[in-house]
Amino acid sequence: MWIILFITTTLCFSMSRAGDFCENVLDECRKSESWIGCYEDRIMTCKAGRFMTGINQLKVDSLQEVDVSPTFEHRVHIPSSALQESIGNVSEVEVLVVASVINSSYFKLSRPERSRIQQIQVFRDSVVCVRAGTRAVENLSQPITLTFKHNKEVESGTCVFWQEASAEDGTGYWSGQGCETNYTAHEFICSCKRQRFFAVLVNPGISVTKAHADKLNYITYIGSGLSAPFALISLFIYIYLHRRHPEKSISLHMQLTAAMFCLHLTFLLSSLLVQLLKEKEDSSSCLVLGLVLHWSLLATLTWSALEGFHLYLLLIRVFNIYVRRYLLKLSLIGWGFPTVVAAVCGISRVYGKYTLNYSDSNLTQHMCWISDKSEQKLLIVSYITTVAFPFFVVVFNACILGLVVFKMWDLRRGDRNFGSSSDWKKINKEKRKRLWKDCVTVLGLSCVLGLPWGLASTTYVSLGGIYVFTVLNSLQGLFIFLWSVALAWSNSQTANNSSIRDSSSQKMMTTSFNSKN
């Protein structure tokens, strides 16, 4: 009986002291308004269970640096100077160091911060609490180093600490002041000159499930399947218009349309061929299609930039412009630059089978493109040709389009002298028609100038951005066809009526150098 009495007494005593264990500290402190201060104080005096994870308490020599690991994925390094500063003027040699990991859901953002960082997340929802000594020092002479391990699931992150804004409701915000961020292939390394709560903020990649991946594939194939024949029809329309009116603008449209036709056709062929050559990754056919696809993309972007340059000469430098062998020089750039780049890449053997892995599924997509075997070559070539160059083209042509809109507005302002001076609400039918023509002109020029490629930035923000980018860019051939039809109609209207009053949109669509080819 005395054994049972001893066990019962021991159990009751242990239950009465349950609040002293660290596993209960967070739940108990959450009951108070200022739970953060409560947690920081109690975590220094609680008892960590033998098999408890997520917390590590150590008594160390304040004259030596220390490494603490609350979990296998987190490590904290505290220099000896930080330990000495944390105990102030006390002559104690030993100092208590505590490192724990808690969930980020306990930290409530203040209202302004909620709307500002909606797309930002705390990496793995993990927050590391670091306390040493009897006081929390903010301006340490040497920083504390925290390491967060990752498995390449995110590309970059920012080290931050929790700054409490209101002690009443416990809200606050994440601040990076005083913290430096470094990262390796497997770790985020944070260097902060303070104690308290630390985390890594990341902007996670957009998750694409198998269902969405299938839909995006269907949209891409259907869009390119429509763009290729419509681009070919547009090419014939431009050839017809060029024979009737041999203008340089139409010749540039022909070159752009030819490059776009090659782009969509090669994309369809490369996607089809790679499905038939699953085992022959180094097939010469896939290498050739990858080269042609890369060449077509570069040619399309280059001719889009040349369209913007040509439009700049027409609208801004209208007078006293003569360039000898103008089309020949543009052709050398438009076709020569992609050919040189593709030839160099082909000699370096960077083309082949490319595999795209989706983050939220085991689905993989294959195509003949820049091979993913040589990572260094792939990184350099992909960045220059699919990021830097398109970015330059989009920014340049966006500026040109802004000048076009300003020019049209200036022409419209001049037209108002001949029309009614009534209020905008009483605008007549003729002015509405002009407005629609101007809008169509701007939209058409946006496609000719390749501005839909700029929507690639939206693919990093939301899944909807991926859909918008896929739809608009896969249907570029169709948009070029509509522009060619509008241009043919505009030329026919000009021929039938030489005294058209609505001259602003007409100038943007049909203006060209007076000199022949």
C-alpha positions in Angstrom: 0.0 0.0 0.0 2.8 2.4 0.8 4.1 2.0 -2.8 0.7 3.0 -4.2 0.6 5.9 -1.8 4.1 7.1 -2.9 3.2 6.9 -6.6 0.0 8.8 -6.0 1.7 11.5 -4.0 4.5 11.8 -6.6 1.9 12.0 -9.4 -0.1 14.7 -7.6 3.0 16.7 -6.9 4.1 16.5 -10.6 0.6 17.6 -11.8 0.7 20.5 -9.4 4.1 21.6 -10.9 2.9 21.1 -14.5 2.9 24.8 -15.0 6.6 24.9 -14.5 7.3 22.8 -17.6 8.1 24.7 -20.8 5.5 22.9 -22.9 2.8 24.7 -21.0 4.3 28.2 -21.0 3.0 29.3 -24.4 -0.6 28.2 -23.7 -0.6 29.9 -20.3 0.9 33.1 -21.5 -1.6 33.3 -24.4 -4.3 33.9 -21.8 -2.8 37.2 -20.9 -2.9 40.4 -23.0 0.8 40.9 -23.3 1.7 37.3 -24.0 5.1 38.1 -25.6 6.6 39.5 -22.4 5.1 36.7 -20.4 6.7 34.1 -22.7 10.1 35.8 -22.6 10.1 35.8 -18.8 8.7 32.3 -18.2 10.9 30.6 -20.9 13.9 31.5 -18.8 12.6 29.8 -15.6 10.6 26.8 -17.0 11.8 23.2 -17.1 12.3 21.6 -20.4 11.1 18.0 -20.6 13.7 15.4 -21.4 12.0 14.4 -24.7 10.6 17.9 -25.5 11.6 19.3 -28.9 11.5 23.0 -30.1 13.4 24.4 -27.1 17.0 24.2 -25.8 18.3 25.6 -22.5 22.0 25.8 -21.8 24.1 27.3 -19.0 27.3 28.5 -20.6 30.4 30.4 -19.8 29.9 34.1 -20.7 33.5 34.3 -21.8 33.0 31.8 -24.6 30.7 31.8 -27.7 27.9 29.2 -27.8 25.9 27.3 -30.4 22.3 26.4 -29.6 20.0 24.2 -31.7 16.3 24.2 -30.7 15.6 21.8 -33.7 17.5 20.1 -36.4 16.5 22.8 -38.8 17.5 25.8 -36.7 20.8 26.8 -35.2 21.8 29.9 -33.1 25.3 31.2 -32.7 25.9 33.8 -29.9 29.3 35.4 -29.6 30.9 35.9 -26.1 30.5 39.7 -26.4 26.7 39.3 -26.7 26.6 37.0 -23.7 28.5 39.5 -21.6 26.3 42.4 -22.7 23.2 40.4 -21.8 24.2 40.1 -18.1 25.3 43.8 -17.8 27.7 44.6 -15.0 27.0 41.4 -13.1 30.2 39.5 -12.4 28.6 36.1 -13.0 30.6 33.7 -15.2 27.7 31.4 -16.1 24.8 32.7 -18.2 21.5 31.0 -19.2 20.8 30.8 -22.9 17.4 29.7 -24.3 16.4 29.1 -27.9 12.9 28.0 -28.8 10.8 27.7 -31.9 7.1 28.6 -32.0 4.5 28.9 -34.7 4.1 32.2 -36.5 0.3 32.1 -36.2 0.6 33.5 -32.7 2.0 36.8 -34.0 -0.8 39.1 -35.1 0.0 41.8 -37.6 -1.2 45.3 -37.1 -3.8 46.4 -39.7 -1.5 48.4 -42.0 0.9 45.5 -42.2 -1.8 43.0 -43.1 -2.6 44.7 -46.4 1.1 45.5 -47.2 2.5 42.0 -47.0 -0.4 39.8 -48.1 1.8 37.7 -50.5 4.6 37.4 -47.9 4.8 34.4 -45.6 6.9 33.3 -42.7 9.2 30.5 -43.9 7.7 27.2 -42.7 5.7 29.2 -40.1 8.7 29.0 -37.8 9.8 31.8 -35.4 13.0 31.4 -33.3 13.0 33.0 -29.9 16.5 33.8 -28.5 17.1 34.9 -24.9 20.3 35.1 -22.9 21.0 36.5 -19.5 18.8 38.8 -17.5 18.0 41.4 -20.2 17.3 41.7 -23.9 19.9 43.9 -25.6 19.0 45.5 -28.9 22.3 47.1 -30.1 24.8 44.3 -29.7 28.5 45.0 -30.6 28.6 41.7 -32.5 25.5 40.1 -34.2 23.8 36.9 -33.2 23.8 34.4 -36.1 20.7 32.3 -36.8 20.6 29.6 -39.4 17.3 28.3 -41.1 17.8 25.2 -43.2 15.8 24.8 -46.4 15.5 22.3 -49.2 15.6 24.8 -52.1 11.8 25.2 -51.8 12.2 29.0 -52.0 14.7 31.0 -53.9 15.2 33.9 -51.5 14.1 35.3 -48.2 14.6 38.2 -45.8 15.6 38.0 -42.2 13.4 39.9 -39.8 12.5 40.2 -36.1 9.2 40.9 -34.4 8.6 44.5 -33.4 5.7 44.8 -31.0 3.5 47.8 -31.9 0.8 47.6 -29.2 1.2 45.9 -25.9 -2.6 46.0 -25.4 -3.7 43.8 -28.2 -0.3 42.1 -28.8 -0.1 43.2 -32.5 3.1 44.2 -34.2 5.0 43.8 -37.5 8.1 42.2 -39.0 11.1 44.5 -39.3 14.4 43.9 -41.0 16.2 46.8 -39.4 19.5 45.7 -38.0 19.4 42.3 -39.7 21.5 41.1 -42.6 20.4 38.2 -44.8 22.7 35.7 -46.5 21.8 32.4 -48.0 23.6 29.3 -49.4 22.2 26.4 -51.4 20.7 24.9 -48.3 20.5 27.6 -45.6 19.3 31.1 -44.7 21.8 32.8 -42.5 20.6 35.8 -40.5 22.9 38.2 -38.6 21.0 40.4 -36.2 22.2 42.8 -33.4 19.5 42.0 -30.9 17.7 39.3 -29.1 13.9 38.3 -29.1 11.9 36.7 -32.0 13.4 36.0 -35.5 12.0 34.6 -38.7 12.6 34.6 -42.5 10.0 36.2 -44.7 9.6 34.6 -48.1 7.5 35.2 -51.2 6.7 31.6 -52.1 6.4 30.4 -55.7 3.0 30.1 -57.1 1.7 26.5 -56.6 0.4 24.9 -59.8 -1.6 21.7 -59.3 -2.0 19.0 -61.9 -5.5 20.2 -62.7 -4.3 23.8 -63.4 -1.2 22.5 -65.3 -3.5 20.5 -67.6 -5.7 23.5 -68.2 -2.6 25.7 -68.9 -1.3 23.1 -71.4 -4.6 23.0 -73.2 -4.8 26.8 -73.4 -1.2 27.0 -74.7 -1.6 24.3 -77.4 -5.0 25.7 -78.6 -3.7 29.2 -78.6 -0.5 28.4 -80.5 -2.6 26.1 -82.8 -4.7 29.2 -83.7 -1.8 31.7 -83.8 0.3 29.7 -86.3 -2.3 29.7 -89.2 -3.5 33.2 -88.4 0.0 34.5 -88.4 0.5 32.8 -91.8 -2.7 34.5 -93.2 -1.5 37.8 -91.8 1.8 37.3 -93.6 0.0 36.9 -96.9 -2.1 40.0 -96.2 1.0 42.1 -95.5 2.6 40.8 -98.7 -0.5 41.9 -100.6 -0.5 45.3 -99.0 3.2 45.7 -99.6 2.8 45.1 -103.3 0.1 47.7 -103.5 1.8 50.2 -101.3 5.5 49.4 -100.8 6.1 51.0 -97.4 8.7 50.4 -94.8 6.1 50.0 -92.0 4.4 47.1 -93.8 7.8 45.5 -94.5 8.5 45.5 -90.7 5.1 44.0 -90.0 6.0 41.2 -92.5 9.3 40.4 -90.7 7.6 40.3 -87.3 4.8 38.1 -88.5 7.2 35.7 -90.1 9.2 35.4 -86.9 6.0 34.9 -84.8 4.8 32.2 -87.2 8.1 30.3 -86.8 7.8 30.7 -83.0 4.4 29.2 -82.6 4.9 26.5 -85.2 8.3 25.4 -83.7 6.8 25.4 -80.2 4.0 23.0 -81.3 6.5 20.8 -83.1 9.0 20.7 -80.2 6.2 19.8 -77.7 5.0 17.1 -80.0 8.4 15.6 -80.8 9.5 15.4 -77.2 6.6 13.2 -76.4 7.7 10.8 -79.1 11.3 10.8 -77.9 11.0 10.2 -74.2 14.0 7.8 -74.1 16.2 9.6 -76.6 16.9 12.8 -74.7 19.9 13.7 -76.8 18.1 13.3 -80.1 19.5 15.5 -82.9 16.0 16.4 -83.9 15.2 17.8 -80.5 18.5 19.7 -80.5 17.6 21.3 -83.9 14.0 22.2 -82.7 15.4 23.7 -79.5 17.7 25.8 -81.5 15.0 27.0 -83.9 12.6 27.7 -81.1 15.2 29.8 -79.3 16.1 31.6 -82.5 12.4 32.3 -83.3 11.8 33.7 -79.8 14.8 36.0 -80.1 13.8 37.0 -83.6 10.2 37.9 -82.5 11.5 40.0 -79.6 14.1 41.7 -81.8 11.6 42.6 -84.5 9.2 43.9 -81.8 12.0 46.2 -80.6 12.7 47.3 -84.2 9.0 48.1 -84.6 9.2 50.4 -81.5 12.4 52.0 -82.9 10.7 52.6 -86.3 7.6 54.1 -84.6 9.9 56.4 -82.6 11.5 57.7 -85.8 8.0 58.2 -87.4 6.5 60.1 -84.4 9.3 61.9 -82.7 11.9 62.6 -85.5 9.5 63.1 -88.4 11.5 65.7 -90.3 14.9 65.4 -92.1 15.1 61.7 -91.7 16.9 59.6 -94.3 18.7 56.4 -93.6 20.5 54.7 -96.4 19.5 51.1 -97.0 17.3 51.4 -93.9 15.4 48.0 -94.3 18.7 46.2 -95.0 20.2 47.4 -91.8 17.1 46.5 -89.8 17.1 43.1 -91.4 20.7 42.5 -90.4 19.8 43.3 -86.8 16.4 41.6 -86.8 17.6 38.3 -88.3 21.4 38.6 -87.7 21.4 39.0 -83.9 19.2 35.9 -83.2 21.2 33.8 -85.7 24.5 34.7 -84.1 23.2 33.9 -80.6 21.6 30.7 -81.6 24.7 29.6 -83.5 26.9 30.2 -80.5 24.5 28.3 -78.2 24.3 25.5 -80.7 28.1 25.2 -80.9 28.1 25.1 -77.1 25.5 22.3 -77.2 23.1 23.9 -74.8 20.0 22.7 -76.6 18.1 19.5 -75.9 15.3 18.2 -73.8 14.1 20.5 -71.1 11.9 19.3 -68.1 9.6 21.6 -66.2 8.6 20.4 -62.7 5.5 21.7 -61.1 5.7 22.4 -57.4 2.5 20.9 -56.1 2.3 17.7 -58.1 4.5 15.1 -59.6 3.6 16.3 -63.1 6.5 17.2 -65.4 6.4 18.9 -68.8 8.9 18.2 -71.5 9.9 20.3 -74.5 12.8 20.8 -76.9 14.5 23.9 -75.6 17.6 24.8 -73.7 18.7 21.5 -72.1 18.7 21.3 -68.3 21.8 19.0 -68.2 24.4 21.8 -68.1 23.1 24.0 -65.2 25.7 26.8 -65.6 25.1 27.2 -69.3 21.4 27.0 -68.8 21.4 29.7 -66.1 23.5 32.2 -68.2 21.7 31.7 -71.5 18.2 31.6 -69.9 18.8 34.8 -67.9 20.2 36.8 -70.8 17.7 35.7 -73.5 14.5 35.0 -71.6 14.8 37.6 -68.8 17.2 40.5 -69.5 16.5 40.9 -73.2 12.7 40.6 -73.0 12.8 43.1 -70.1 14.7 45.6 -72.2 12.4 45.2 -75.2 9.2 45.6 -73.1 10.5 48.6 -71.2 11.7 50.3 -74.4 8.4 49.6 -76.3 6.3 50.6 -73.3 8.0 54.1 -73.4 7.3 54.3 -77.1 3.6 53.4 -76.6 3.4 56.1 -74.0 4.7 58.6 -76.6 2.1 57.3 -79.0 -0.7 57.9 -76.6 0.6 61.4 -75.9 0.8 62.1 -79.6 -2.7 60.9 -80.2 -4.0 63.1 -77.3 -2.1 66.0 -78.8 -3.7 65.5 -82.2 -7.1 65.1 -80.7 -6.7 68.4 -78.9 -6.0 70.0 -82.2 -9.1 68.4 -83.7 -11.3 70.0 -81.0 -10.8 73.4 -82.7 -13.0 72.2 -85.6 -15.6 70.5 -83.6 -18.2 71.3 -80.9 -17.1 72.7 -77.6 -19.9 71.0 -75.6 -19.2 69.2 -72.4 -17.7 65.6 -72.3 -21.1 64.2 -71.2 -22.7 65.4 -74.4 -20.1 64.0 -76.7 -21.5 63.2 -80.1 -21.4 60.0 -82.1 -18.4 61.0 -84.2 -16.2 61.6 -81.2 -17.2 58.3 -79.7 -16.2 56.6 -82.9 -12.8 58.4 -82.8 -12.3 57.2 -79.2 -13.0 53.6 -80.2 -10.5 53.9 -83.0 -7.9 55.3 -80.7 -8.4 52.5 -78.2 -8.1 49.8 -81.0 -5.0 51.5 -82.3 -3.3 51.4 -78.9 -4.3 47.8 -78.3 -3.0 46.8 -81.7 0.2 48.6 -81.2 0.6 46.9 -77.8 0.6 43.5 -79.6 2.9 44.6 -82.4 5.3 46.0 -79.8 5.3 42.7 -77.8 4.0 44.2 -74.6 2.1 41.0 -73.6 5.5 39.5 -72.8 5.7 42.0 -70.0 3.0 40.1 -68.2 5.6 37.5 -67.3 6.0 39.5 -64.0 2.5 38.7 -63.0 3.2 34.9 -63.0 5.2 35.4 -59.8 2.2 37.1 -58.0 -0.8 34.9 -58.5 -2.2 31.9 -60.4 -4.5 34.3 -62.3 -1.4 36.1 -63.6 -0.2 32.8 -65.1 -3.5 32.3 -66.9 -3.5 35.9 -68.3 0.1 35.6 -69.5 -0.6 32.2 -71.1 -3.8 33.3 -72.9 -2.5 36.6 -74.3 0.9 35.3 -75.4 -0.4 32.1 -77.0 -2.9 34.2 -79.0 -0.4 36.7 -80.3 -0.7 35.4 -83.8 -4.5 36.0 -83.7 -4.0 39.5 -82.5 -1.5 40.2 -85.3 -4.1 38.9 -87.8 -6.7 41.3 -86.4 -4.2 44.1 -86.7 -3.4 43.2 -90.3 -7.2 43.2 -91.1 -7.5 46.6 -89.5 -4.5 47.9 -91.4 -5.9 46.6 -94.7 -9.3 48.2 -93.9 -7.6 51.5 -93.0 -5.6 51.5 -96.3 -8.8 50.9 -98.3 -10.6 53.7 -96.5 -7.7 56.0 -97.2 -7.8 55.1 -100.9 -11.6 55.6 -101.1 -11.7 58.9 -99.2 -8.5 61.1 -99.2 -10.2 63.8 -97.0 -10.9 61.7 -93.9 -11.3 64.0 -90.9 -10.3 61.4 -88.3 -6.6 61.6 -88.9 -4.9 60.8 -85.6 -5.6 57.0 -85.5 -5.0 56.9 -89.2 -1.5 58.4 -88.9 -0.6 55.9 -86.2 -1.7 52.9 -88.3 -0.5 53.8 -91.8 2.2 56.5 -91.5 5.5 55.5 -93.0 8.6 57.0 -94.6 8.0 58.7 -97.9 11.0 57.1 -99.4 10.7 53.7 -101.0 12.5 50.5 -100.1 
